Each structure stands twice: as structure tokens, then as C-alpha cells.
Amino acid sequence: MREVVDRVWAMLSAGANAGATRSPFTMLQAATVGLDGGPKVRTIVLRGVSPEAGALTFHTDVRSEKVMELRKDPRISLLGCDLDAGIQIRLEGIARMVDSLDERMALWKTSRPHSLIVYRAQLVPGTPIASPEEAHRAPGGMSDSMAGFENFCLVTVDVQTIDYLDLSPNGHARAKLSRQDGAWHGGWVAP
Ligand SMILES: Cc1cc2nc3c(=O)[nH]c(=O)nc-3n(C[C@H](O)[C@H](O)[C@H](O)COP(=O)(O)O)c2cc1C
């Protein structure tokens, strides 16, 4: 199974380091347990991957609903799909909001200004507005490079299970793996 584990993390690493060329695993769908108990899913950008630690990271707004949901129930499920290759990766894990100021600051400083705009918005995500333009009003303190930093949230997911599915013409293989004591265990299952 080492080969499958390595393949999965290589695809996720490519997603996190996409740069100019987009990787199919740059955008993942992240599912949480909603405050109403129902499933909630949304797209996130995969920002970092640590195959050794079995962990990945994404950025979000601390004011968003998903953060409230994860504070209540940290279980998270992530899904990525490479349509051309016929590969699906499903992950389950435990999310934690990183408190370290240094870690958050380092990421903030190396982020492209464009990707920080959302954190500078004065309105809490999901606030009802009369028209989309209302959310675009120039937020105060834009000239301050730290404006919005207090809303910038780094989420780390400790991955506990991997469900790998290869439905390519030569594939038709599925593997289920789980992480115990820092090592991956598992095997092939019927697709
Ligand atoms: C292409 C794309 C990428 C996105 N990336 C992120 C992201 O990295 N982090 C994030 O919090 N929201 C991201 N979003 C927005 C979320 O999908 C979602 O709409 C938003 O975070 C609010 O979700 P929530 O109310 O469940 O917290 C992205 C949306 C799109 C369309």
C-alpha cells in the first residue's frame, strides 16, 4: 500500500503547489457537520501538505460558518477529483484552527495581496445585503498591510482515513487506508 499512499500525497502536494499550472487537487470540497446537524460542503484551496505528518492546511475566514462548525465538531471530510485521470481522493480527518501567531503571520506575509482581500471585508461572511455591490465597499485600512489579519484563519487537518479510487480505463481499483501511530494501514477494496 506504500505506493498508493505515496501517490495520494504526491497528487495532494501537486495540488498545494500548483503555481501557474492548476492541479486537479488544488480545489477540494470540504464537508463539515452543520450547526443544524446536517451536512455542509464547500470548496477550499489546498494550501499546504505534509505527507510525513499526514496533514494538510487551508485558509479561511475566522468569522465563517465552517469555523463555528469545526469548533463544535472538528470532524472534516475532504474530496478531490481528477476528471481526466479518473481519480477520486476522499479524506477524513480532524481539523484544528492554528493559534500560533508566528505561523499565521508568516503565511499572511507570503500570501498574494489579492487572496487577502476577503479577510479585509467588514461584513461577516453570510451577512444579508441589498445587492452584491454593498459587500465591495472599500474597507477601511486597506493601506495597512495587516488590515484583516485578525480574520485570517489557518486550518490544519490531521488526516485519519484515505479512500482512493482509480476509475481510469486501466484502473478500476479502490484502496482504503487509515492512519494509526503515524503509519498508514489498509488495503484494496472492491470499487
Ligand atoms: C474556487 C473557490 C475557492 C475557494 N476557496 C476557499 C478557501 O480556500 N477558503 C475558504 O474559506 N473559502 C473558499 N471558498 C469559498 C467557500 O467555498 C465558501 O463559499 C465560503 O468559505 C463560505 O463557507 P461557509 O459558510 O461554509 O463557511 C472558495 C470558493 C471558490 C468558488
The ligand as an SDF file (V2000), in Angstrom:
LIG
                    3D

 31 33  0  0  0  0  0  0  0  0999 V2000
  -12.7630   28.4870   -6.3850 C   0  0  0  0  0  0  0  0  0  0  0  0
  -13.1250   28.7170   -4.9530 C   0  0  0  0  0  0  0  0  0  0  0  0
  -12.1540   28.6180   -3.9800 C   0  0  0  0  0  0  0  0  0  0  0  0
  -12.4710   28.8490   -2.6480 C   0  0  0  0  0  0  0  0  0  0  0  0
  -11.5040   28.7530   -1.6910 N   0  0  0  0  0  0  0  0  0  0  0  0
  -11.8140   28.9760   -0.3910 C   0  0  0  0  0  0  0  0  0  0  0  0
  -10.8220   28.8300    0.6330 C   0  0  0  0  0  0  0  0  0  0  0  0
   -9.6540   28.4950    0.3940 O   0  0  0  0  0  0  0  0  0  0  0  0
  -11.1980   29.0680    1.9110 N   0  0  0  0  0  0  0  0  0  0  0  0
  -12.4750   29.4300    2.2330 C   0  0  0  0  0  0  0  0  0  0  0  0
  -12.7420   29.6330    3.4130 O   0  0  0  0  0  0  0  0  0  0  0  0
  -13.4310   29.5730    1.2960 N   0  0  0  0  0  0  0  0  0  0  0  0
  -13.1280   29.3450   -0.0040 C   0  0  0  0  0  0  0  0  0  0  0  0
  -14.0990   29.4680   -0.9700 N   0  0  0  0  0  0  0  0  0  0  0  0
  -15.4660   29.8740   -0.5650 C   0  0  0  0  0  0  0  0  0  0  0  0
  -16.1800   28.6910    0.0850 C   0  0  0  0  0  0  0  0  0  0  0  0
  -16.4680   27.7110   -0.8920 O   0  0  0  0  0  0  0  0  0  0  0  0
  -17.4500   29.1130    0.8350 C   0  0  0  0  0  0  0  0  0  0  0  0
  -18.3790   29.6690   -0.0610 O   0  0  0  0  0  0  0  0  0  0  0  0
  -17.1430   30.1100    1.9330 C   0  0  0  0  0  0  0  0  0  0  0  0
  -15.9340   29.8150    2.5820 O   0  0  0  0  0  0  0  0  0  0  0  0
  -18.2590   30.1360    2.9850 C   0  0  0  0  0  0  0  0  0  0  0  0
  -18.4140   28.8480    3.5110 O   0  0  0  0  0  0  0  0  0  0  0  0
  -19.0630   28.5620    4.9380 P   0  0  0  0  0  0  0  0  0  0  0  0
  -20.2440   29.4880    5.0640 O   0  0  0  0  0  0  0  0  0  0  0  0
  -19.4590   27.1340    4.9040 O   0  0  0  0  0  0  0  0  0  0  0  0
  -18.0330   28.8490    5.9770 O   0  0  0  0  0  0  0  0  0  0  0  0
  -13.8110   29.1950   -2.2920 C   0  0  0  0  0  0  0  0  0  0  0  0
  -14.7740   29.2570   -3.2780 C   0  0  0  0  0  0  0  0  0  0  0  0
  -14.4430   29.0250   -4.5880 C   0  0  0  0  0  0  0  0  0  0  0  0
  -15.5240   29.1340   -5.6330 C   0  0  0  0  0  0  0  0  0  0  0  0
  1  2  1  0
  2  3  1  0
  2 30  2  0
  3  4  2  0
  4  5  1  0
  4 28  1  0
  5  6  2  0
  6  7  1  0
  6 13  1  0
  7  8  2  0
  7  9  1  0
  9 10  1  0
 10 11  2  0
 10 12  1  0
 12 13  2  0
 13 14  1  0
 14 15  1  0
 14 28  1  0
 15 16  1  0
 16 17  1  0
 16 18  1  0
 18 19  1  0
 18 20  1  0
 20 21  1  0
 20 22  1  0
 22 23  1  0
 23 24  1  0
 24 25  2  0
 24 26  1  0
 24 27  1  0
 28 29  2  0
 29 30  1  0
 30 31  1  0
M  END
$$$$
